[in-house]
C-alpha cells in the first residue's frame, strides 16, 4: 500500500506536468498557425501592390513621389513580415510588422486618393480590379488578425494561470504578441459637409 501511494505521489504530478506541457504546446502551435494565416494574406497584398503601381504609373508621371513612397513602404513591410515569420508571435517583430503595415496603408491610401483625380485611371478596368482585390485582401487580413489575436489571448492566458504558469516558466513558453492596429490606423476620419 505504501509503495502504491509513493508511486502515485510521483506519477500523478508528472502526468499533470505532461498534460499542461502538451496543452501549452498545442496553444503555441495555434498562435503560429494564426500568424501564418496573416502572413499568407499580407504577402498576397504585397504582391498586388507592384501591379497597382505599374497600372497607374503611366497616368501619374508627375506623382512620382507618391508611387515611390508606396514602393518603399511595400519594401519595408516585406522586410518586417520576413522578420516576423522567423519568430511568429514575438513581441518586437509583430509590433514592427503592424507599424510597417500602417505606413503601407497610408501610402496606398494616398495613391487611391490620387487615382480619384484621374478620370481615365478611375475608369480603368485593371485599376478597378486591383483595388477590389486589395480591399478583399484587407478583409481577409482582418479576419486572420482576429483569429490570431484570439489564439494569442488563449495561449497567454493559459501560460499565466496557476499551475500552468509554473510549467510555462520551466519550459520557456514566452508571451506571444497581439497584432494590434496602430492608433493612426484606427482613427476615424473627420468628414466636413
C-alpha positions as CSV (number, residue, x, y, z in Angstrom):
1,X,0.0,0.0,0.0
2,X,2.8,2.4,0.9
3,X,4.5,1.6,-2.5
4,X,1.3,2.4,-4.3
5,X,0.9,5.7,-2.5
6,X,4.5,6.6,-3.2
7,X,4.2,5.7,-6.9
8,X,1.0,7.8,-7.2
9,X,2.7,10.7,-5.5
10,X,5.5,10.6,-8.1
11,X,3.5,9.7,-11.2
12,X,0.5,12.0,-10.7
13,X,2.5,15.2,-10.7
14,X,4.4,14.0,-13.8
15,X,1.2,13.3,-15.6
16,X,-0.2,16.7,-14.7
17,X,3.1,18.4,-16.0
18,X,2.9,16.4,-19.2
19,X,-0.7,17.4,-19.8
20,X,-0.1,21.0,-19.1
21,X,3.0,21.0,-21.3
22,X,1.1,19.4,-24.2
23,X,-1.7,21.9,-23.8
24,X,0.8,24.8,-23.9
25,X,2.4,23.3,-27.0
26,X,-0.9,23.0,-28.7
27,X,-1.8,26.6,-27.9
28,X,1.6,27.8,-29.2
29,X,1.1,25.9,-32.4
30,X,-2.3,27.6,-32.8
31,X,-0.6,31.0,-32.4
32,X,1.9,30.1,-35.1
33,X,-0.9,28.9,-37.3
34,X,-2.8,32.1,-36.8
35,X,0.2,34.1,-37.7
36,X,0.8,32.0,-40.8
37,X,-2.7,33.0,-42.0
38,X,-1.8,36.7,-41.6
39,X,1.5,36.0,-43.4
40,X,-0.3,34.5,-46.4
41,X,-2.8,37.3,-46.7
42,X,-0.2,40.1,-46.2
43,X,2.1,38.5,-48.8
44,X,-0.8,38.3,-51.2
45,X,-1.4,42.0,-50.6
46,X,2.3,42.9,-51.0
47,X,2.2,41.0,-54.4
48,X,-0.7,43.1,-55.6
49,X,0.8,46.4,-54.9
50,X,3.5,46.4,-57.6
51,X,0.8,45.5,-60.1
52,X,-1.2,48.5,-58.9
53,X,1.8,50.8,-59.2
54,X,2.5,49.6,-62.7
55,X,-1.1,50.1,-63.7
56,X,-1.2,53.7,-62.6
57,X,2.4,55.0,-63.2
58,X,1.8,55.7,-66.9
59,X,-1.0,58.1,-66.0
60,X,0.7,59.6,-63.0
61,X,4.2,60.6,-64.2
62,X,4.2,63.8,-62.1
63,X,3.1,61.9,-59.0
64,X,6.4,60.0,-58.8
65,X,6.9,60.8,-55.1
66,X,3.6,59.0,-54.2
67,X,4.5,56.0,-56.3
68,X,8.0,55.8,-54.8
69,X,6.5,56.1,-51.2
70,X,4.2,53.1,-52.0
71,X,7.1,51.1,-53.3
72,X,9.3,52.0,-50.3
73,X,6.5,51.2,-47.8
74,X,6.0,47.8,-49.5
75,X,9.7,47.0,-49.3
76,X,9.7,47.9,-45.5
77,X,6.6,45.8,-44.9
78,X,8.1,42.9,-46.8
79,X,11.2,43.1,-44.6
80,X,9.0,43.3,-41.5
81,X,7.0,40.3,-42.5
82,X,10.1,38.3,-43.2
83,X,11.4,39.1,-39.7
84,X,8.1,38.2,-38.1
85,X,8.0,34.9,-40.0
86,X,11.3,34.0,-38.4
87,X,9.7,34.2,-34.9
88,X,5.9,34.3,-35.1
89,X,4.3,35.8,-32.1
90,X,7.5,37.6,-30.8
91,X,6.6,40.9,-29.3
92,X,9.1,43.1,-31.2
93,X,8.5,41.6,-34.6
94,X,4.7,41.7,-34.5
95,X,4.8,45.3,-33.4
96,X,7.3,46.2,-36.2
97,X,5.0,44.4,-38.7
98,X,2.0,46.3,-37.6
99,X,3.8,49.6,-37.8
100,X,5.1,48.8,-41.3
101,X,1.6,48.0,-42.4
102,X,0.3,51.3,-41.1
103,X,2.8,53.1,-43.2
104,X,1.9,51.0,-46.2
105,X,-1.8,51.5,-45.7
106,X,-1.2,55.3,-45.6
107,X,0.8,55.2,-48.8
108,X,-1.7,53.1,-50.6
109,X,-4.5,55.4,-49.3
110,X,-2.7,58.4,-50.8
111,X,-2.3,56.6,-54.1
112,X,-6.1,55.7,-54.1
113,X,-6.8,59.4,-53.4
114,X,-4.8,60.4,-56.4
115,X,-6.4,57.8,-58.6
116,X,-9.7,59.5,-57.9
117,X,-8.4,62.7,-59.6
118,X,-7.6,60.9,-62.9
119,X,-10.9,60.1,-64.7
120,X,-9.3,57.7,-67.2
121,X,-7.5,55.9,-64.5
122,X,-10.5,55.7,-62.3
123,X,-12.4,54.1,-65.1
124,X,-9.6,51.6,-65.9
125,X,-10.8,48.1,-65.5
126,X,-7.3,46.9,-64.5
127,X,-7.1,49.5,-61.7
128,X,-10.6,48.8,-60.5
129,X,-9.9,45.1,-60.4
130,X,-6.7,45.6,-58.4
131,X,-8.5,48.0,-56.0
132,X,-11.2,45.3,-55.5
133,X,-8.6,42.6,-54.9
134,X,-6.8,44.8,-52.3
135,X,-10.0,45.5,-50.5
136,X,-10.8,41.8,-50.5
137,X,-7.4,41.0,-49.2
138,X,-7.7,43.6,-46.5
139,X,-10.9,41.9,-45.3
140,X,-9.0,38.6,-45.2
141,X,-6.2,40.1,-43.2
142,X,-8.7,41.5,-40.7
143,X,-10.2,38.0,-40.2
144,X,-6.8,36.4,-40.0
145,X,-5.7,39.0,-37.5
146,X,-8.8,38.4,-35.3
147,X,-8.2,34.6,-35.4
148,X,-4.5,35.2,-34.5
149,X,-5.3,37.6,-31.6
150,X,-7.9,35.0,-30.3
151,X,-5.2,32.3,-30.3
152,X,-2.7,34.6,-28.7
153,X,-5.2,35.6,-25.9
154,X,-5.9,31.9,-25.2
155,X,-2.2,31.0,-25.2
156,X,-1.2,34.0,-23.0
157,X,-4.0,33.3,-20.5
158,X,-3.1,29.6,-20.3
159,X,0.6,30.4,-19.6
160,X,-0.3,32.8,-16.9
161,X,-2.7,30.8,-14.7
162,X,-1.7,28.5,-11.9
163,X,-0.3,25.8,-12.1
164,X,0.3,26.3,-15.9
165,X,2.5,29.3,-15.2
166,X,5.0,27.1,-13.4
167,X,5.3,24.7,-16.4
168,X,5.4,27.7,-18.8
169,X,8.3,29.3,-17.0
170,X,10.0,25.9,-16.5
171,X,9.9,25.2,-20.3
172,X,10.3,28.8,-21.5
173,X,6.9,29.4,-23.1
174,X,7.3,33.1,-23.9
175,X,4.5,35.5,-24.2
176,X,3.0,36.0,-27.7
177,X,2.3,39.5,-29.0
178,X,-1.1,40.6,-30.2
179,X,-1.3,42.1,-33.7
180,X,-2.8,45.5,-32.9
181,X,-3.6,48.2,-35.4
182,X,-1.7,51.4,-34.7
183,X,-3.6,54.4,-33.3
184,X,-3.3,56.3,-36.5
185,X,-4.8,53.4,-38.5
186,X,-7.8,53.2,-36.1
187,X,-8.6,56.9,-36.2
188,X,-12.0,57.8,-37.6
189,X,-11.7,60.3,-40.4
190,X,-13.4,63.7,-39.9
191,X,-16.0,64.5,-42.6
192,X,-17.0,68.1,-43.0
193,X,-20.2,68.7,-45.0
